[in-house]
Structures are given as C-alpha cells and as structure tokens.
C-alpha cells in the first residue's frame, strides 16, 4: 500500500493542475469525476484499515455517504482527506508489519456477505481497488493532454525516476554472439 500511496498522491497532484471546475466535471468514468474517484479511494482505504482489517464485518455505505459534496468543496479539502487517510493507514501498517499480524483472520464484506480472509488478503483487495481506479485517472489525464506519473514499480522504487545505467555489453550484440556460437557448434 505504500507504493499505492505514492501513486495516488502523484496522480492527485497531476489531476489538481486542471483546477476545481475540471476536477469536479463528470468525465464519464465509473464514479464521474476526479474528485469522486479520489474521495472514494480515501473511503475504501479507511474502511479497510478501520473495519475489515480489524475484523469488523461492516457493510459498504452508499456512494453519497462515501463522497460528501458538502465537506469537500475544493482541491485542498480533498488533498487533506487523502493525507488524513494515508496517515491513519501508515500507522496501522506499522502495527501490522510482521507475518503474524498480516496472517490474522479478518472479515471482509462482499455484496453484504462477510468473508473470512487474512489481513494481507484484505489489504491486497484494497490495493487492487486503488490500482483499478488509478487506471481510470491515468486515462483521464491522457485525455486532458497531461502525461501521467509513471506507474512502473521499477521506475518508482528502484530507479527513483532516473534512467537505468547502460549495460556494460550491449544486450543485442551479446545475444547475437551467443547465437553464432550455437550455430557454429551445431555445424
């Protein structure tokens, strides 16, 4: 989820450059607007870490309850909501950052039916939900002519945005030489 937090934050900041009007305009995606998508993701994560991952089989609330239009009237209020949930989740992740805590059986609710799964499985579902909706945000950003932040784990977590160093031996030349050696041995 820490990787997802970084993605969500970068995607949010890219979308925020569009201004409030475009941020709240119906984009004809699953939840309508950037605002609704990001508030939904905040709610999804909060519900996972405070309910499901704590073993409380709480039903999902209605979308209107998840996304309060009265509470979130500008980009900064949406940003604060995301930061609040990230802080809450990170605190829980520190508590759960060990195999026994992740293996604990918790209760996840699907279509009103409680399912017994591991905490790790519930968190994987939360991450999957985020990646699905961030894919929508990525497509929306492209449609607005904004190049989205990279979603490649290698680029973000290993290379930290820097290009990889060139290999000491060009890969194609080495592969061609190996084919030549194999061909020579067979003849």
C-alpha positions in Angstrom: 0.0 0.0 0.0 2.9 2.4 0.5 3.6 2.2 -3.2 -0.1 2.8 -3.9 0.0 5.9 -1.6 2.8 7.4 -3.7 0.9 6.7 -6.9 -2.3 8.1 -5.5 -0.6 11.3 -4.3 1.2 11.8 -7.6 -1.9 11.2 -9.7 -3.9 13.5 -7.4 -1.4 16.3 -7.9 -1.4 15.8 -11.7 -5.2 16.0 -11.7 -5.3 19.0 -9.4 -3.4 21.1 -12.0 -6.7 21.1 -14.0 -8.4 23.3 -11.5 -11.6 22.7 -9.5 -14.1 23.0 -12.3 -12.4 20.3 -14.4 -11.6 18.3 -11.3 -15.3 18.0 -10.5 -16.7 17.7 -14.0 -18.3 14.4 -15.0 -15.7 12.6 -17.0 -17.9 9.7 -17.9 -16.0 7.2 -15.8 -17.2 4.8 -13.1 -17.6 7.4 -10.4 -17.9 10.5 -12.6 -15.2 13.0 -11.6 -11.6 13.1 -10.3 -13.0 14.4 -7.1 -15.3 11.4 -6.6 -12.7 8.9 -7.6 -10.2 10.2 -5.1 -12.7 10.6 -2.3 -13.9 7.0 -3.0 -10.3 5.7 -2.7 -9.9 7.5 0.6 -13.1 5.9 1.9 -12.1 2.5 0.6 -8.8 2.6 2.3 -10.2 4.0 5.6 -12.9 1.3 5.6 -10.3 -1.4 5.0 -7.9 -0.4 7.7 -10.5 0.6 10.4 -13.2 -2.0 9.7 -12.3 -5.0 7.6 -8.7 -5.4 8.7 -9.8 -5.0 12.3 -12.2 -7.9 11.9 -15.4 -5.8 11.8 -17.8 -7.0 9.1 -19.2 -3.6 8.3 -21.3 -3.1 5.1 -20.1 -0.7 2.5 -22.1 2.6 2.8 -23.8 4.3 -0.2 -21.7 6.3 -2.6 -23.3 9.5 -1.4 -22.2 8.8 2.1 -18.6 8.0 1.0 -18.3 11.2 -1.0 -19.6 14.2 0.9 -20.1 17.1 -1.5 -20.7 19.5 1.4 -17.4 18.6 3.2 -15.1 18.6 0.1 -15.7 21.9 -1.7 -12.2 22.5 -3.0 -9.0 20.7 -4.1 -7.2 21.4 -0.8 -10.1 19.7 1.2 -9.8 16.6 -1.0 -6.0 16.6 -0.6 -6.4 16.9 3.2 -8.8 13.9 3.2 -6.3 11.8 1.3 -3.4 12.8 3.6 -5.6 12.1 6.7 -6.4 8.5 5.4 -2.7 7.9 4.4 -1.6 8.9 7.9 -4.2 6.6 9.5 -3.3 3.7 7.2 0.5 4.1 7.6 0.1 4.0 11.4 -1.8 0.7 11.1 0.7 -0.7 8.6 3.5 -0.2 11.1 1.5 -2.2 13.7 0.8 -4.9 11.1 4.3 -5.1 9.6 5.0 -8.7 10.7 3.9 -12.1 9.4 1.6 -13.0 12.3 -0.3 -9.6 12.1 -0.7 -10.0 8.3 -1.8 -13.6 8.6 -4.5 -12.7 11.1 -8.0 -13.8 10.0 -10.3 -10.7 9.5 -13.7 -10.2 8.0 -14.2 -8.7 4.5 -17.7 -8.0 3.2 -18.7 -8.8 -0.4 -22.2 -7.9 -1.6 -23.4 -8.0 2.0 -21.8 -11.3 2.8 -18.9 -11.5 5.3 -15.9 -13.5 4.2 -13.1 -14.7 6.4 -9.7 -13.8 4.8 -6.3 -12.9 6.0 -5.5 -9.2 6.7 -2.9 -9.5 3.9 -5.7 -10.6 1.5 -7.9 -7.7 2.6 -5.1 -5.2 2.0 -4.4 -6.8 -1.4 -8.0 -6.2 -2.3 -7.7 -2.6 -1.2 -4.6 -2.1 -3.3 -6.3 -3.7 -6.3 -9.3 -1.3 -5.9 -6.8 1.6 -5.9 -5.0 0.4 -9.0 -8.2 -0.1 -10.9 -9.4 3.4 -10.2 -6.0 5.0 -10.7 -6.0 3.4 -14.2 -9.2 5.4 -14.8 -7.4 8.5 -13.6 -4.4 7.8 -15.9 -6.7 7.5 -18.9 -8.5 10.8 -17.9 -5.2 12.6 -17.6 -4.1 11.4 -21.1 -7.4 12.7 -22.5 -6.6 16.1 -20.9 -3.1 16.1 -22.5 -1.3 15.6 -19.2 1.3 12.9 -19.1 0.5 10.8 -16.0 3.2 9.9 -13.4 4.9 6.6 -14.1 3.1 3.5 -12.7 6.1 1.2 -13.1 7.3 -0.1 -9.8 10.9 -0.4 -11.1 10.9 3.2 -12.1 9.5 4.5 -8.9 11.0 2.2 -6.3 14.3 1.1 -7.8 15.4 3.8 -10.2 13.7 6.7 -8.3 12.9 8.4 -11.6 16.4 8.1 -13.1 17.1 6.2 -16.3 18.9 2.9 -15.8 22.7 2.8 -16.5 23.5 1.2 -19.8 24.6 -2.4 -19.6 28.4 -2.9 -19.9 27.9 -5.0 -23.0 25.1 -4.2 -25.5 22.4 -6.9 -25.0 21.7 -7.5 -28.6 25.4 -7.9 -29.6 25.8 -10.5 -26.8 22.7 -12.4 -27.8 23.8 -12.4 -31.5 27.3 -13.7 -30.5 25.7 -16.5 -28.5 23.5 -17.5 -31.5 26.6 -17.5 -33.7 28.4 -19.8 -31.2 25.5 -22.2 -31.0 25.2 -22.3 -34.8 28.9 -22.9 -35.1 28.8 -25.8 -32.6 25.9 -27.5 -34.4 27.7 -27.5 -37.7 
